[in-house]
Amino acid sequence: MISITPTISLDGAELEERFIRAPGPGGQKVNKIATAVQLRLDVERCASLPEQVKRRLVRLAGRRLSNEGILTIAAHRCRTRERNRKDALERLIELIRKAAYQPKPRKKTKPTRASKERRLESKRRRAQAKRLRGSTKWEG
């Protein structure tokens, strides 16, 4: 079990790891060794995550989420498999933690009477200043 928050734990069996060759320049072994990691999680079928967290995770995932609802995180920053594996898992945990945060609902408020009056007074002053800038009529 992978602990995400005090209330959410992710089962390791729900994750799928694939090792692929890392993109970009490399040395002599670049085309031989698969060090990059693709960590995959089927968000729709994941029993460890509550429904609200799943919905927010789908919204946060963006292009990392496939049409089938599979979240894919690719890690190829490091040279070794183990470090890339750890990096991918840390990024997944961070993404799920962001999705687990429930934003406070916004309370609707009305502007106070004094703030309305201040706004209207500043508009009057601004309009007066602009009116004074206008051209004068010449008689002649």
Secondary structure, DSSP 8 states (H G I E B T S, - for coil): -EE-SSS-EE-GGGEEEEEE---S---TTTTT---EEEEEEETTT-SSS-HHHHHHHHHHHGGGB-TTSEEEEEE-SSSSHHHHHHHHHHHHHHHHHHHH------------HHHHHHHHHHHHHHHHHHHHTS------
